[in-house]
Amino acid sequence: MRKIREIRRKIGKLKEKIAGLGDMRPGSLTRQTRSWGKSYWQISWTHRGRGGTGYVSNERYKEVRKQTVNYRKFKEMGLKLIDLSIELAKLTDKETVS
């Protein structure tokens, strides 16, 4: 019973963190340089099996970078949430079966 409460507490905390992440988008940012020397930021992403690229201005770089970091955090927390949910299901199933 104590273990179940602890897992539920962890799940609650994770959900709060996920809700507070803010804007997000998949992708990675790289600095590209044109043959004549001008450089720019490029974002590359894959979502639902489709990929894409786009330009990101220097002015928007920090904002877009934060969004990609938030997305990676979201994915990591989502995996932890699923792990905890599976663990909780195993424990509650054992309690209801007896």
C-alpha positions in Angstrom: 0.0 0.0 0.0 2.9 2.4 0.9 4.6 1.6 -2.4 1.4 2.4 -4.3 1.0 5.8 -2.6 4.7 6.5 -3.4 4.2 5.7 -7.1 1.0 7.7 -7.3 2.9 10.7 -5.8 5.7 10.4 -8.3 3.1 10.2 -11.2 1.5 13.3 -9.9 4.8 15.2 -9.7 5.7 14.1 -13.3 2.3 15.3 -14.6 2.8 18.7 -12.9 6.3 19.0 -14.5 4.9 18.0 -17.9 2.1 20.6 -17.6 4.6 23.3 -16.8 7.0 22.7 -19.7 5.6 25.3 -22.0 5.9 25.4 -25.8 7.7 22.5 -27.5 8.6 21.1 -30.9 10.7 18.2 -32.1 13.9 18.8 -33.8 17.5 19.8 -33.6 19.2 23.1 -34.4 22.5 23.2 -36.4 24.5 26.1 -37.7 24.8 26.0 -41.5 27.2 28.0 -43.6 26.6 28.9 -47.2 29.3 28.7 -49.8 29.8 32.5 -49.8 30.3 32.5 -46.0 26.9 33.6 -44.6 25.6 31.4 -41.8 22.2 30.6 -40.5 20.4 28.3 -38.1 18.5 25.3 -39.4 16.0 23.1 -37.6 15.5 19.5 -38.7 12.7 17.4 -37.3 10.8 14.2 -37.7 7.2 13.9 -36.6 4.7 11.1 -37.4 7.1 9.5 -39.8 7.6 12.7 -41.8 10.6 14.9 -41.7 11.3 18.5 -42.5 13.7 21.4 -42.2 13.4 25.1 -41.7 15.3 28.3 -41.2 15.5 29.9 -37.8 16.6 33.5 -37.4 19.2 34.6 -34.9 16.5 36.5 -33.1 14.3 33.4 -32.6 17.2 31.0 -31.9 16.8 31.0 -28.1 13.1 30.6 -28.2 13.3 27.7 -30.7 16.1 26.1 -28.7 14.0 26.2 -25.6 11.1 24.5 -27.4 13.4 21.7 -28.6 14.8 21.2 -25.1 11.3 21.1 -23.7 10.3 18.5 -26.3 13.2 16.2 -25.2 12.3 16.7 -21.6 8.7 15.8 -22.4 9.7 12.6 -24.2 11.9 11.6 -21.2 9.3 12.4 -18.7 6.7 10.6 -20.8 8.8 7.4 -20.7 9.2 7.7 -16.9 5.4 8.2 -16.6 4.7 5.0 -18.6 7.2 3.1 -16.5 5.6 4.2 -13.3 2.1 3.5 -14.6 3.1 0.0 -15.5 4.6 -0.6 -12.1 1.5 0.8 -10.5 -0.8 -1.4 -12.6 1.2 -4.5 -11.6 0.9 -3.6 -7.9 -2.8 -2.8 -8.0 -3.6 -5.9 -10.1 -1.9 -8.0 -7.5 -4.1 -6.4 -4.8 -7.3 -6.9 -6.7 -6.6 -10.5 -7.6 -6.2 -11.7 -4.0 
